[in-house]
Amino acid sequence: MKRSLNHLFSLALLISLGMISTQASAQLYVRETPSIGTSVDLVLPVNLPSTSANGYWSGLLNITPSATENGPGSSFAAFCIDPSQYASSSASNYFLSLGLSALGNSTKETWVSNLYSNSYASSIGSTTDAAAFQLALWDLAKDDGNLLTGSVMTTGSTNSTVLGSANSMITAAKLGAGAAQYSFSLYTSATAQDYVVATSVTAVPEPETYAMLLSGMCLLGFTARRRLQKAKQI
């Protein structure tokens, strides 16, 4: 598969620190800047009793990882994958891992991957869809995939448009993947929100696909040859 520049930067950063692996863990500093989204009334496990609700900002972010605190770095589009901690107002200490295995649950890994496959593209550029995608991501990655139960819940005053879109995204994610494919990088911290960065990938045909294509071409050639021979006999 071809990986875009964002994912290549993550790999290069890990290599430069000499710590790359499939479960790669590299110490970084990450700064966050909100991009597009809106405030939504929710119940979240963020230093609040489970019965409390509050207006939480929900949407797409920009994060800037760096090898040093407040150092230079490229910015990536990201979503928060951690409803249990607040964002940090300054550069915080993070670890980077590749893939979604850090979620620790194969079902949640599949749900999150499907969510991106189905709905990530529509969340870029739309305030409402970005907020809905964030809400769906919190619930699928860290809760029970139902916005009416669990630790991530909506309230009676949650924006109905955002909620409707989030529920549609959750339903689609549980049903299966879409056409789009992504690779993932997780930025996790013990003291601040965790983030996921998705990078679009282009599938390379498997060897079996090439074999089927070659077989089909040979069959077409054989058929054309027989027709030509019959035409000469007439």
C-alpha positions in Angstrom: 0.0 0.0 0.0 1.1 3.6 -0.7 1.2 5.7 2.4 0.8 9.5 2.3 3.3 12.0 3.5 1.6 12.3 6.9 2.1 8.6 7.7 5.7 8.7 6.3 6.5 11.6 8.6 5.4 9.5 11.6 7.5 6.6 10.4 10.5 8.9 9.8 10.1 10.5 13.2 10.1 7.1 14.9 13.2 6.0 12.8 15.1 9.1 13.8 14.5 8.2 17.4 15.5 4.6 16.8 12.3 3.2 18.2 10.2 1.9 15.4 8.1 -1.3 15.6 4.6 -2.5 14.8 3.7 -1.5 18.4 6.0 1.5 18.1 6.4 3.6 21.1 8.3 6.9 20.7 8.3 9.7 23.2 7.0 13.0 21.7 5.5 16.3 22.6 2.2 17.2 21.1 0.4 20.6 20.8 -3.3 20.8 20.0 -5.2 23.5 18.0 -9.0 23.2 17.5 -10.0 23.2 13.8 -13.8 22.9 13.2 -16.6 21.7 15.5 -19.1 22.9 18.0 -20.0 22.7 21.7 -22.3 19.7 22.5 -24.1 18.9 25.7 -22.9 15.4 26.8 -22.2 13.2 29.7 -18.5 12.2 29.6 -16.1 10.6 32.1 -14.0 13.8 32.3 -13.4 14.4 36.0 -17.2 14.7 36.5 -19.7 12.5 38.2 -21.5 10.2 35.8 -24.8 12.0 36.4 -23.3 15.4 35.4 -23.6 16.9 31.9 -21.7 19.7 30.4 -21.0 21.5 27.1 -17.9 19.8 25.5 -16.2 21.0 22.4 -16.5 18.3 19.8 -14.8 18.3 16.4 -11.7 18.0 14.2 -8.3 19.1 15.7 -4.9 19.9 14.4 -2.0 18.4 16.4 1.7 19.2 16.1 4.0 16.4 17.3 7.6 17.3 18.0 10.7 15.6 19.4 11.3 18.4 21.8 8.9 20.5 23.9 7.6 23.4 21.8 10.0 22.4 19.0 9.2 22.5 15.3 7.0 19.9 13.7 4.4 19.2 11.0 0.7 19.5 11.9 -1.8 16.7 11.3 -5.6 16.6 11.3 -6.7 14.5 14.2 -9.6 13.5 16.4 -9.6 13.0 20.2 -10.0 9.3 21.0 -10.1 9.8 24.8 -13.3 11.2 26.4 -11.9 10.7 29.9 -9.3 13.5 29.9 -9.2 17.2 29.1 -7.0 18.7 26.4 -3.7 20.2 27.6 -3.2 23.9 27.0 0.5 23.4 26.4 2.8 20.8 24.8 2.4 17.5 26.7 4.4 14.3 26.8 3.1 11.6 24.4 3.9 8.2 23.0 3.2 7.3 19.4 2.0 3.8 18.3 1.0 2.6 14.9 -2.3 1.0 14.3 -5.3 0.7 16.6 -4.2 -2.2 18.8 -3.6 0.2 21.7 -7.4 0.3 22.0 -7.1 -3.2 23.5 -10.3 -4.5 22.1 -10.7 -6.1 18.6 -14.3 -5.2 18.3 -13.6 -1.5 19.1 -10.7 -1.6 16.6 -13.0 -2.8 13.9 -15.7 -0.3 14.8 -13.2 2.6 14.7 -11.7 1.4 11.4 -15.2 1.1 9.9 -16.2 4.5 11.2 -13.3 6.1 9.4 -13.9 4.1 6.2 -17.5 5.2 6.1 -17.6 8.7 7.5 -14.2 10.3 7.9 -14.2 12.1 4.5 -17.6 13.7 5.2 -16.3 15.1 8.5 -13.6 17.2 6.8 -14.9 20.7 6.2 -18.3 20.4 8.0 -18.7 21.7 11.5 -21.8 19.5 12.2 -20.3 16.3 10.7 -17.0 16.9 12.5 -18.8 17.2 15.8 -20.9 14.1 15.0 -17.9 12.1 14.0 -16.1 13.0 17.2 -19.1 11.9 19.3 -19.4 8.6 17.4 -15.6 8.0 17.8 -15.7 8.6 21.5 -18.6 6.1 21.9 -17.2 3.4 19.6 -13.6 3.6 20.8 -14.2 3.9 24.5 -17.8 3.0 25.4 -20.6 0.6 24.2 -21.5 2.0 20.8 -24.8 3.4 22.1 -25.3 7.1 22.9 -28.2 6.4 25.2 -26.2 4.2 27.6 -22.7 3.9 29.2 -20.2 6.5 30.1 -20.5 8.5 26.9 -24.1 9.7 26.7 -26.2 12.5 25.1 -28.7 14.6 27.1 -32.1 16.0 26.3 -30.4 19.3 25.1 -27.8 17.7 22.8 -27.9 19.2 19.4 -30.4 17.1 17.5 -28.6 17.4 14.1 -25.3 16.4 15.5 -26.9 13.5 17.4 -28.7 12.3 14.3 -25.5 12.3 12.2 -23.6 10.6 15.0 -26.2 7.8 15.3 -26.1 7.2 11.6 -22.3 7.0 11.7 -22.4 4.5 14.6 -24.9 2.3 12.8 -22.9 2.3 9.6 -19.7 1.4 11.5 -21.3 -1.6 13.1 -22.6 -2.9 9.8 -19.2 -2.9 8.1 -16.5 -1.0 6.3 -16.9 1.4 3.4 -14.7 1.8 0.3 -12.1 4.2 1.8 -9.0 2.7 3.5 -6.9 4.3 6.2 -3.8 3.5 8.3 -3.8 4.9 11.9 -1.4 6.5 14.4 -2.3 6.9 18.0 -0.8 9.6 20.2 -1.4 8.7 23.9 -0.6 10.5 27.1 -1.1 9.8 30.8 -2.1 13.3 31.5 -4.0 14.7 28.5 -6.3 13.6 25.7 -5.3 10.9 23.3 -5.5 11.4 19.5 -5.8 9.4 16.4 -4.5 10.4 13.0 -5.8 8.7 9.9 -3.9 8.5 6.7 -5.5 7.5 3.4 -4.0 4.4 1.7 -4.4 3.0 -1.7 -4.7 -0.8 -1.9 -2.3 -2.7 -4.1 -3.9 -5.7 -5.8 -3.1 -9.1 -4.1 -1.1 -11.7 -6.1 -4.4 -13.6 -6.6 -5.9 -10.6 -8.3 -3.0 -10.4 -10.7 -3.4 -14.2 -11.4 -7.1 -13.7 -12.2 -6.3 -10.8 -14.5 -3.7 -12.8 -16.3 -6.0 -15.8 -16.6 -8.7 -13.6 -18.0 -6.4 -12.0 -20.6 -5.2 -15.4 -21.7 -8.8 -16.6 -22.1 -9.6 -13.5 -24.2 -6.6 -14.2 -26.4 -7.4 -17.8 -26.9 -11.0 -17.0 -27.8 -9.9 -14.3 -30.3 -7.4 -16.8 -31.9 -10.1 -19.4 -32.4 -12.4 -16.9 -34.0 -9.6 -15.8 -36.3 -8.9 -19.4 -37.3 -12.6 -20.1 -38.0 -12.8 -17.0 -40.1 -9.8 -18.2 -42.3 -11.5 -21.6 -42.8 -14.7 -20.1 -44.2 
